[in-house]
Every structure is written in C-alpha cells, then in structure tokens.
Amino acid sequence: MDKNYEITLEQETAKEFGWEVMANFRRMEDNLEENLVLKKLYEKIGKELKELSNMNIEKMKEFKIKCKFINEILDSIQGE
C-alpha cells in the first residue's frame, strides 16, 4: 500500500473516531460540566484531535484506541 495513502487513511479514520467521542461527550453535557474527569478527557481528546495532522501513524493508532475505549465508557454511562 502506498505510504501516503496509508497515512491519509489512518488520519481520516482517527478523525472519525475522535469526532464520535466528542459527539458522545456533547450528548452528556450536564455530566460533562459536573464531572472533572469527563471534562479533562473531553479537553484531552479535543486537543489531540486538533494535532492529528502532525501525528505519525503509530500516534494515530494510539489515538484511535483511546477513542474506542472512551466511547465504550461513555456508551455505558449513557445507557444507565
């Protein structure tokens, strides 16, 4: 696979994961303002999302793993 294509694909999927997490945080707006941990996670993911274009492939993969993990937690909180 072409290296540029691989980087672009990884970057685009990482963006999708990141925006999905951000959307889940926004749906929890009341909890976000009351819960310092959720607020810090929201800020951290938002910061990393802005830095995606400067990340290497490994960092993008790590970002996607973080996003998936956080999404699973947010989904379980929203389900309660």
Backbone as ProteinMPNN parsed JSONL, in Angstrom:
{"seq_chain_A": "MDKNYEITLEQETAKEFGWEVMANFRRMEDNLEENLVLKKLYEKIGKELKELSNMNIEKMKEFKIKCKFINEILDSIQGE", "coords_chain_A": {"N_chain_A": [[0.852, -1.172, 0.0], [0.531, 2.231, -0.769], [2.459, 4.611, 0.966], [1.663, 7.284, 1.53], [-1.075, 7.081, 1.07], [-1.754, 5.286, 3.081], [-1.158, 6.795, 5.384], [-2.996, 8.922, 5.063], [-5.428, 7.52, 5.13], [-5.332, 6.445, 7.719], [-5.312, 8.804, 9.184], [-7.817, 9.92, 8.518], [-9.613, 7.976, 9.511], [-8.954, 8.127, 12.196], [-9.79, 10.727, 12.753], [-12.56, 10.415, 12.436], [-13.12, 8.651, 14.569], [-12.358, 10.316, 16.696], [-14.168, 12.514, 16.431], [-16.538, 11.191, 16.885], [-16.287, 10.508, 19.585], [-16.209, 13.093, 20.683], [-18.789, 13.955, 20.04], [-20.291, 12.18, 21.598], [-19.517, 13.049, 24.137], [-20.668, 15.624, 24.081], [-23.361, 14.988, 24.101], [-23.647, 14.324, 26.678], [-23.761, 16.614, 28.168], [-24.614, 17.828, 30.683], [-23.461, 16.08, 32.611], [-20.848, 16.425, 31.866], [-20.151, 19.01, 32.648], [-20.324, 18.76, 35.389], [-18.595, 16.724, 36.139], [-15.305, 16.383, 36.727], [-13.379, 14.593, 35.731], [-14.515, 13.615, 33.33], [-14.631, 16.044, 31.971], [-11.9, 16.717, 31.72], [-11.023, 14.563, 30.123], [-12.502, 15.115, 27.812], [-11.35, 17.568, 27.054], [-8.698, 16.724, 26.593], [-8.96, 14.824, 24.488], [-10.035, 16.526, 22.561], [-7.871, 18.284, 22.177], [-5.905, 16.521, 21.175], [-7.194, 15.726, 18.87], [-7.069, 18.021, 17.337], [-4.38, 17.994, 16.808], [-3.913, 15.92, 15.086], [-3.034, 16.018, 12.383], [-0.325, 16.342, 12.624], [0.625, 14.046, 13.694], [2.347, 10.875, 13.748], [1.867, 7.641, 12.177], [1.755, 5.648, 14.173], [1.063, 7.11, 16.488], [-1.444, 7.994, 15.695], [-2.813, 5.58, 15.592], [-2.732, 4.892, 18.3], [-4.292, 6.984, 19.284], [-6.778, 6.32, 18.166], [-7.31, 3.957, 19.559], [-7.541, 4.953, 22.17], [-9.819, 6.543, 21.784], [-11.75, 4.631, 21.122], [-11.881, 3.178, 23.529], [-12.715, 5.189, 25.351], [-15.178, 5.828, 24.188], [-16.598, 3.45, 24.624], [-16.855, 3.531, 27.39], [-18.336, 5.917, 27.696], [-20.663, 5.194, 26.326], [-21.609, 3.213, 28.039], [-22.153, 4.736, 30.318], [-24.15, 6.454, 29.367], [-26.093, 4.604, 28.9], [-27.056, 3.981, 31.378]], "CA_chain_A": [[0.0, 0.0, 0.0], [1.264, 3.493, -0.839], [2.653, 5.183, 2.308], [0.81, 8.478, 1.663], [-2.455, 6.606, 1.178], [-1.879, 4.689, 4.416], [-1.196, 7.901, 6.346], [-4.268, 9.628, 4.885], [-6.494, 6.639, 5.61], [-5.214, 6.382, 9.185], [-5.696, 10.122, 9.69], [-9.258, 10.093, 8.351], [-10.335, 7.112, 10.456], [-8.711, 8.681, 13.528], [-10.69, 11.886, 12.878], [-13.921, 9.899, 12.656], [-13.179, 8.152, 15.952], [-12.298, 11.476, 17.577], [-15.411, 13.285, 16.387], [-17.577, 10.385, 17.53], [-16.096, 10.698, 21.031], [-16.616, 14.458, 21.015], [-20.258, 13.989, 19.969], [-20.793, 11.49, 22.789], [-19.326, 13.974, 25.254], [-21.645, 16.714, 23.987], [-24.672, 14.446, 24.497], [-23.607, 14.206, 28.137], [-23.386, 17.972, 28.56], [-24.78, 18.065, 32.12], [-22.428, 15.312, 33.315], [-19.544, 16.969, 31.499], [-19.886, 20.189, 33.472], [-20.26, 18.363, 36.795], [-17.602, 15.691, 36.372], [-13.984, 16.872, 36.341], [-12.683, 13.577, 34.937], [-15.072, 13.671, 31.976], [-14.244, 17.32, 31.374], [-10.483, 16.62, 31.35], [-10.943, 13.662, 28.973], [-13.04, 15.867, 26.679], [-10.33, 18.535, 26.657], [-7.533, 15.989, 26.072], [-9.293, 14.285, 23.163], [-10.162, 17.68, 21.667], [-6.522, 18.763, 21.871], [-5.252, 15.545, 20.305], [-7.902, 15.763, 17.581], [-6.506, 19.16, 16.604], [-2.983, 17.701, 16.476], [-3.833, 14.713, 14.259], [-2.272, 16.199, 11.146], [1.102, 16.314, 12.95], [0.961, 12.762, 14.314], [2.76, 9.773, 12.885], [0.866, 6.57, 12.108], [1.633, 4.976, 15.477], [0.314, 8.001, 17.385], [-2.834, 7.972, 15.234], [-3.376, 4.301, 16.033], [-2.932, 5.026, 19.746], [-5.431, 7.885, 19.452], [-7.99, 5.547, 17.858], [-7.53, 3.025, 20.673], [-8.075, 5.774, 23.269], [-11.182, 6.952, 21.444], [-12.633, 3.466, 21.239], [-12.01, 2.9, 24.956], [-13.547, 6.237, 25.956], [-16.538, 5.665, 23.66], [-17.23, 2.327, 25.325], [-17.228, 4.024, 28.727], [-19.426, 6.893, 27.542], [-21.867, 4.444, 25.963], [-22.141, 2.542, 29.24], [-22.705, 5.781, 31.189], [-25.394, 6.923, 28.766], [-27.069, 3.523, 28.992], [-27.542, 3.833, 32.764]], "C_chain_A": [[0.904, 1.244, 0.0], [1.306, 4.145, 0.54], [1.768, 6.419, 2.525], [-0.652, 8.094, 1.822], [-2.706, 6.053, 2.577], [-1.985, 5.776, 5.494], [-2.532, 8.628, 6.277], [-5.424, 8.807, 5.423], [-6.495, 6.585, 7.138], [-5.681, 7.7, 9.805], [-7.211, 10.316, 9.613], [-10.054, 9.209, 9.321], [-10.134, 7.602, 11.883], [-9.612, 9.894, 13.77], [-12.117, 11.43, 13.161], [-14.093, 9.401, 14.084], [-13.226, 9.324, 16.922], [-13.592, 12.271, 17.598], [-16.579, 12.515, 16.996], [-17.493, 10.529, 19.049], [-16.587, 12.077, 21.441], [-18.146, 14.589, 20.996], [-20.865, 13.296, 21.189], [-20.625, 12.354, 24.037], [-20.387, 15.069, 25.238], [-23.05, 16.24, 24.372], [-24.771, 14.331, 26.02], [-23.331, 15.562, 28.773], [-23.511, 18.229, 30.059], [-23.7, 17.343, 32.921], [-21.045, 15.892, 33.062], [-19.182, 18.158, 32.374], [-19.689, 19.818, 34.947], [-19.097, 17.432, 37.117], [-16.237, 16.13, 35.828], [-13.239, 15.877, 35.446], [-13.192, 13.603, 33.497], [-14.643, 14.942, 31.254], [-12.793, 17.284, 30.904], [-10.288, 15.69, 30.146], [-11.406, 14.367, 27.701], [-11.985, 16.846, 26.15], [-9.127, 17.85, 26.015], [-7.796, 15.446, 24.675], [-9.421, 15.423, 22.152], [-8.808, 18.214, 21.24], [-5.816, 17.825, 20.905], [-5.893, 15.527, 18.923], [-7.362, 16.899, 16.715], [-5.085, 18.883, 16.123], [-2.818, 16.507, 15.537], [-2.952, 14.874, 13.029], [-0.758, 16.166, 11.387], [1.547, 14.992, 13.561], [1.482, 11.768, 13.283], [1.711, 8.661, 12.977], [0.677, 5.891, 13.46], [0.831, 5.812, 16.465], [-1.161, 8.03, 16.991], [-3.528, 6.686, 15.684], [-3.645, 4.323, 17.535], [-4.144, 5.903, 20.044], [-6.741, 7.138, 19.198], [-8.317, 4.572, 18.985], [-8.116, 3.78, 21.864], [-9.542, 6.13, 23.007], [-12.165, 5.795, 21.591], [-12.902, 3.144, 22.712], [-12.943, 3.913, 25.622], [-14.985, 6.126, 25.464], [-17.282, 4.538, 24.358], [-17.691, 2.762, 26.716], [-18.406, 4.985, 28.635], [-20.739, 6.202, 27.181], [-22.478, 3.769, 27.187], [-22.736, 3.544, 30.216], [-24.052, 6.253, 30.663], [-26.494, 5.875, 28.867], [-27.667, 3.358, 30.37], [-28.72, 4.741, 33.024]], "O_chain_A": [[1.919, 1.284, 0.696], [0.279, 4.219, 1.214], [1.185, 6.576, 3.598], [-1.382, 8.7, 2.606], [-3.744, 6.321, 3.183], [-2.808, 5.677, 6.404], [-3.136, 8.92, 7.309], [-6.305, 9.339, 6.099], [-7.55, 6.67, 7.766], [-6.364, 7.704, 10.829], [-7.816, 10.827, 10.555], [-11.056, 9.65, 9.883], [-11.049, 7.503, 12.701], [-10.138, 10.067, 14.869], [-12.798, 11.991, 14.019], [-15.098, 9.695, 14.732], [-14.028, 9.334, 17.856], [-14.064, 12.661, 18.666], [-17.499, 13.112, 17.556], [-18.518, 10.657, 19.719], [-17.301, 12.216, 22.434], [-18.723, 15.264, 21.849], [-21.849, 13.78, 21.749], [-21.504, 12.379, 24.898], [-20.944, 15.403, 26.284], [-23.838, 17.017, 24.912], [-25.869, 14.251, 26.572], [-22.713, 15.623, 29.835], [-22.595, 18.797, 30.655], [-23.091, 17.933, 33.814], [-20.177, 15.855, 33.934], [-18.033, 18.297, 32.793], [-18.96, 20.502, 35.665], [-18.663, 17.368, 38.267], [-16.047, 16.232, 34.616], [-12.547, 16.28, 34.511], [-12.4, 13.611, 32.554], [-14.33, 14.913, 30.063], [-12.483, 17.764, 29.813], [-9.489, 15.982, 29.256], [-10.785, 14.237, 26.646], [-11.761, 16.934, 24.943], [-8.594, 18.331, 25.014], [-6.962, 15.586, 23.78], [-8.966, 15.298, 21.015], [-8.613, 18.56, 20.075], [-5.202, 18.268, 19.934], [-5.207, 15.334, 17.92], [-7.217, 16.748, 15.502], [-4.636, 19.471, 15.139], [-1.691, 16.123, 15.226], [-2.207, 13.961, 12.674], [0.009, 15.98, 10.442], [2.717, 14.832, 13.909], [1.111, 11.81, 12.11], [0.777, 8.748, 13.773], [-0.452, 5.591, 13.847], [0.005, 5.274, 17.202], [-2.032, 8.085, 17.859], [-4.686, 6.707, 16.102], [-4.676, 3.826, 17.989], [-4.928, 5.605, 20.945], [-7.707, 7.311, 19.942], [-9.486, 4.387, 19.323], [-9.066, 3.316, 22.495], [-10.388, 6.029, 23.896], [-13.266, 5.959, 22.116], [-14.042, 2.868, 23.087], [-13.848, 3.537, 26.367], [-15.918, 6.31, 26.246], [-18.471, 4.664, 24.65], [-18.781, 2.402, 27.16], [-19.361, 4.88, 29.404], [-21.801, 6.582, 27.673], [-23.697, 3.751, 27.357], [-23.727, 3.238, 30.88], [-24.994, 6.431, 31.436], [-27.679, 6.208, 28.914], [-28.678, 2.674, 30.529], [-29.257, 4.752, 34.131]]}, "name": "protein", "num_of_chains": 1, "seq": "MDKNYEITLEQETAKEFGWEVMANFRRMEDNLEENLVLKKLYEKIGKELKELSNMNIEKMKEFKIKCKFINEILDSIQGE"}
